[in-house]
Amino acid sequence: MNFEPFVICPPGEKSPKPRPVDTPGGLADRMRSAAFAEKQAIHAFSWACERFRDVPQGLLDDWARLIPEEEKHYQLIVDRMEELGFSLSERPVSMRLWESLEECETGREFCLRIAGAEERGRQAGLLMIKYLAHKDPATAAVFQEIVTEEVAHVQLAETYFGWTP
């Protein structure tokens, strides 16, 4: 998988702790993490469509339909980071999400695991929206669009496997 332009932490190593959110570096850290999560989701849904044949075709079709949406989310964050002068490669990011998805042996396991990750990201996005609403409405709007669309991503696990966050 090509995760450029991100700098990846060495295997088994966590990414550096984010700087305080009320600093430009802290906002950049959180946006970089969100962008990397979206990049991983793009690859993950594509990989899952090819890898797992133990799930209904409808779920494979739904995963394939999510890829352009994840690409859009990634681009929204990247574009806003560029406007703010933030770099995707300034600090390393962890491959832990991708590695955990690669460990999935079934499509069900993948669906539940990625839904959990999407929900954690959605919850983090809600916090960012609340924090940025009056400080940086343009960035808050980016996260609002993503958070709104992620609801349907998480619901796939409920639709196909009865899972709820």
C-alpha positions as CSV (number, residue, x, y, z in Angstrom):
1,M,0.0,0.0,0.0
2,N,1.2,3.5,-0.8
3,F,0.5,5.9,2.0
4,E,2.5,8.8,0.6
5,P,2.9,11.6,1.5
6,F,2.6,10.5,5.1
7,V,5.6,9.6,7.2
8,I,4.9,6.2,8.8
9,C,6.1,5.2,12.3
10,P,8.4,2.2,12.5
11,P,6.5,-1.1,13.1
12,G,5.0,-1.4,16.5
13,E,5.7,2.2,17.4
14,K,2.9,4.6,18.3
15,S,2.6,8.0,16.6
16,P,3.8,11.0,18.7
17,K,1.2,12.3,21.2
18,P,-0.7,15.2,19.6
19,R,0.3,18.6,20.7
20,P,-2.3,20.7,22.6
21,V,-5.4,21.3,20.4
22,D,-5.4,25.0,21.1
23,T,-2.1,25.4,19.1
24,P,-1.7,25.4,15.3
25,G,0.5,22.3,15.7
26,G,-2.2,20.5,17.7
27,L,-4.8,21.2,15.1
28,A,-2.5,20.1,12.4
29,D,-1.8,16.8,14.3
30,R,-5.5,16.1,14.6
31,M,-6.2,16.9,11.0
32,R,-3.2,14.8,9.9
33,S,-4.5,11.8,11.9
34,A,-8.0,12.3,10.4
35,A,-6.6,12.5,6.8
36,F,-4.5,9.4,7.4
37,A,-7.6,7.5,8.7
38,E,-9.4,8.5,5.5
39,K,-6.5,7.3,3.4
40,Q,-6.4,4.0,5.2
41,A,-10.2,3.7,4.7
42,I,-9.8,4.2,1.0
43,H,-7.3,1.4,0.8
44,A,-9.2,-0.8,3.3
45,F,-12.5,-0.8,1.5
46,S,-10.9,-1.5,-1.8
47,W,-8.8,-4.3,-0.3
48,A,-11.9,-5.8,1.5
49,C,-13.9,-5.9,-1.8
50,E,-11.2,-8.1,-3.2
51,R,-10.4,-10.1,-0.1
52,F,-13.6,-11.2,1.4
53,R,-16.1,-13.5,-0.3
54,D,-17.9,-14.6,2.9
55,V,-20.2,-11.6,3.0
56,P,-23.3,-10.8,0.9
57,Q,-22.7,-9.2,-2.5
58,G,-24.7,-6.2,-1.3
59,L,-22.1,-5.5,1.4
60,L,-19.3,-5.7,-1.1
61,D,-21.2,-3.3,-3.3
62,D,-21.8,-0.9,-0.4
63,W,-18.0,-1.0,0.5
64,A,-17.2,-0.2,-3.1
65,R,-19.6,2.8,-3.0
66,L,-17.9,4.1,0.1
67,I,-14.5,4.5,-1.6
68,P,-15.3,7.7,-3.5
69,E,-16.8,9.2,-0.3
70,E,-13.6,8.3,1.6
71,E,-11.6,9.9,-1.2
72,K,-13.7,13.0,-0.9
73,H,-13.2,13.1,2.9
74,Y,-9.5,12.8,2.5
75,Q,-9.4,15.6,-0.1
76,L,-11.5,17.9,2.1
77,I,-9.0,17.6,4.9
78,V,-6.0,17.8,2.7
79,D,-7.3,20.9,1.0
80,R,-8.1,22.6,4.3
81,M,-4.7,21.7,5.7
82,E,-3.0,23.3,2.6
83,E,-5.1,26.4,3.2
84,L,-3.8,26.5,6.8
85,G,-0.2,25.8,5.8
86,F,-0.2,22.4,7.6
87,S,1.9,19.5,6.2
88,L,0.8,15.9,6.0
89,S,4.4,14.8,6.4
90,E,5.5,17.0,9.4
91,R,5.1,14.2,12.0
92,P,4.8,10.4,11.7
93,V,1.5,8.5,11.8
94,S,0.8,5.0,13.0
95,M,-0.2,2.0,10.8
96,R,-2.0,0.4,13.7
97,L,-5.5,0.8,12.1
98,W,-4.3,-0.7,8.8
99,E,-2.5,-3.5,10.6
100,S,-5.5,-4.4,12.6
101,L,-7.7,-4.5,9.5
102,E,-5.2,-6.8,7.7
103,E,-5.5,-9.2,10.6
104,C,-9.2,-9.8,9.9
105,E,-10.0,-13.3,8.8
106,T,-13.6,-12.8,7.8
107,G,-15.6,-10.1,6.1
108,R,-17.8,-9.8,9.2
109,E,-14.7,-9.2,11.4
110,F,-13.5,-6.5,9.0
111,C,-16.9,-4.9,8.8
112,L,-17.2,-4.7,12.6
113,R,-13.6,-3.5,13.1
114,I,-13.8,-0.8,10.4
115,A,-17.2,0.3,11.7
116,G,-15.7,0.7,15.2
117,A,-12.8,2.8,13.7
118,E,-15.2,4.9,11.7
119,E,-17.4,5.5,14.8
120,R,-14.3,6.5,16.9
121,G,-13.3,8.9,14.1
122,R,-16.9,10.3,13.9
123,Q,-16.9,10.9,17.7
124,A,-13.5,12.7,17.4
125,G,-14.9,14.7,14.6
126,L,-17.9,15.8,16.7
127,L,-15.5,17.0,19.4
128,M,-13.5,18.9,16.7
129,I,-16.7,20.6,15.4
130,K,-17.6,21.7,18.9
131,Y,-14.1,23.0,19.6
132,L,-13.7,24.8,16.3
133,A,-17.3,26.1,15.8
134,H,-16.4,29.7,16.7
135,K,-12.6,29.5,16.4
136,D,-12.4,28.2,12.8
137,P,-15.8,27.7,11.2
138,A,-14.2,26.6,7.8
139,T,-12.4,23.7,9.4
140,A,-15.5,22.9,11.5
141,A,-17.5,22.7,8.3
142,V,-15.1,20.2,6.8
143,F,-15.5,17.9,9.9
144,Q,-19.2,18.4,9.9
145,E,-19.5,17.1,6.3
146,I,-17.4,14.1,7.1
147,V,-19.2,13.3,10.4
148,T,-22.6,13.5,8.7
149,E,-21.6,11.1,6.0
150,E,-19.8,8.7,8.3
151,V,-23.1,7.8,9.9
152,A,-24.0,5.6,6.9
153,H,-20.6,4.0,6.9
154,V,-21.0,2.9,10.5
155,Q,-24.6,1.7,9.9
156,L,-23.4,-1.0,7.4
157,A,-22.3,-3.0,10.4
158,E,-25.8,-2.7,11.9
159,T,-27.5,-3.5,8.6
160,Y,-25.5,-6.6,7.9
161,F,-24.5,-7.9,11.3
162,G,-26.7,-6.2,13.9
163,W,-23.8,-4.3,15.4
164,T,-24.4,-0.9,17.0
165,P,-21.7,1.4,18.6
